[in-house]
């Protein structure tokens, strides 16, 4: 092959490699983005961010966390006279929580908030204001288009790089760049490892484990696309030049691989083809995939069995699993969202925004009936409060808390113990307060006799003909 042929071949290979490399055209020049210098010439490409985000385990972790928090409705709370948080209505905040903006439902708004935090480590929410500077809209921004800046005085600003074609905001936020003070941005962030205003996402911690599994799966896909047949080795007598060996390899790949696999191969010069064989115990692909998937789950703080990896530990109940998942993966992010909304909406200490956890920790009907019945019997809840959990209308008298009569206060027991006859071993209470004549009548009164009625299966008391009971009442 001459010099000209080699140059043309080099540029042909370069053009083929460029087809898979992201380029940006500017004034006729192409900017090549490569993992390192010379990577595109060697046919080495880097995994894109979307390949990592759409990897099944990463996608499942982000989908599970964002959707579970997304289904928890907002609640506006206010402290009552007893110091308890009660559901309330605010003239502007309540409407805002029902409609954060013009294109998202409350559930979609919460999911977008959490997804931005999981992917980029930071969530930036721009506050839209109406008449009287009341908050009317909340927009979750693209974190890649927001830059945090700190002034010389320590004040925090946010530079938004939003052009009109990529903008879902009103016209006043158009243009290439706009800088807003921290009062107009709600900034929620994951762990601030390097700077207090820059959060680090769990996706960054799970990156290497995800890249490893993506490459394993790509390799497996190529292997099975090759009819699950390993590659082999072509051997030839000594004396073959390197250029002849490359020509033979090209000939073999062109005629006996891909769609041509299985065709009869005819080769001469005493050449032999020896296929490679894989040892399953050496590769351990399944174990490697599972180990890396568990590392991804650890970064997101989610138990692996919640995304279908492994099985639930023995002895754990459904409620235990949900409580573990809530404590490890959801609670901190829920609390952070509530605190950021309280701060961004300028709510005082008597008001707050909370997420209703009932859809997340909802129990089955039988267990709920057991729990609610126990709360009512212990005097913690009123019957109507328990009925409300089942969607039942209140009953008359059901707003009172009931307790059985055998429960006495400590004060009443102390008074009893300080009395002359605390255990009532002497005269009864009626005898101690009765008149002397009543005491004599009771002492001489005939004995009462219990009689059983066989007709209706009841008991009654038979008194003397002189109606002893009436004389007792008169004496009292």
C-alpha positions, 0 to 999 in steps of 0.5 A: 500500500502506497503513501497515498493509500495509507493517508486516504485509509487514515482519513477514512477511519477518522471519518468513521470514528467522528460519526460517533463523537459529539461535535459542535459546528461553529463557523465551519469548524468542528470541535471534537469532544473526546475523553482524552487526546487522541481517543477519537483516532483510536476509536475510543468513545466515552459513555455519555451521561444519558447512558449512566442515567438510563442504566436500569439500576440507576433509573430504578433508584431515581424513579423509586425515590422521586415517585414516592416523594411525588405522591406525598401531597403538600399540607399547610399547617398552623399551630393552634392555641394548644401548641399543636400543628393543625391543617389550615388554609393560607390565602396565597400559599394554599393556592400555590401548593395546589398549582405550583406553576402553569405546566406541572401538577404538584406531584410532577413538581415534587418529582422534578425537584427530587430528580434534579437533586439526585442527578445534579446534587442541587435543586434550584427553584425560581420564585415568581411573584405577583401583585404585592410581591406575593408568591404565585409560581415556583419553577424548577430550573435546569441545574446545568444552567444555574451558577451560584455566585458570592459577592464581596459582602458575602451576599449570594446571587444566582446567574441563570443562563436561559435563552428564550428557546429553552425557556419555560419561564415568562417573558420577563425571564428571557434573554441569555443571562439574568442574575437574581438574588438569593431571596428569589431562589429556593436552593436545596442541595445534597451533601455539600462535600466541597462547598456549602453552596454546592451539593454532590449528587448520589449519582456522582458517587455511583458513577464508577459502579454504573459505568462498570455495569454498563460496559459489562452489559455492552460487552454481553450484548456484543457477545450475544449479537455474535450468536453467543460464540466467542472469538477465535485465533487464526494461525498460519505458517511462519513467515507471514508479514504483518500486512498479510495478517491484517489482510487475512483478518479483514477478509475473515471478519468481512466474510464470516462474521455478523450476518455471514456467520455460519457460512462455510469458510475456505482458507488455504496455506495450512491456516487453522481457526481455533475458537476461544472458550470462556470459563464461567467461573473466571468471568463471574459476570452475574456476581460482578453485576450484582455487586456493582448494583448494590454499590449504586443502591448504597449511594442513593441510600435505598435498600437493594431489595426495593429495586429488585436486587436480592431478597428481603432479609428474613424476619422483616415484615412489610412495615419494617421494610417501608420504615427502613426505606423511609428512614434511609432514602426518603426522610432527609430529602422530605425534611429538606424540601419542607425546610426550603419551602418554609424559608423560601415562602417566608413563613414564620414559626407558627406556619409551615409546609409539610408532606403528608406521609400517609400514602407512603406508610399506609397499612392494610385494612385489617392492621389499620383497624387493629391499630386505630381500635387500640388507640381509641381504647387507650384514650389516645384518639376519639372514635370519630378520629379513627372513623375518619381514617376509614372514610366514615362519617362522624357519629354523635358523641364520637368526638369524646375520648372514652376510658373504662371506669377502673382507671383512677387518678393518682390523686384519687388513690392518694386520698383513698390511702389516707382515709381511716379505712382505705380498703373498706374492711369495716362498714360500707360507705352506705352504712357509715353515712346511714342513720341509726334507725336505718342501720337497725332495719338493715341488720334485722331485715330478712335476707334477700333470695335470688331466683332463676326464671327458667322461662326466659333464663334471667335472675331476679331478687325476691324481697320480703312482703314488707317492701324492705327496699322502700323502707331503706330509701325512706330512711336514707 
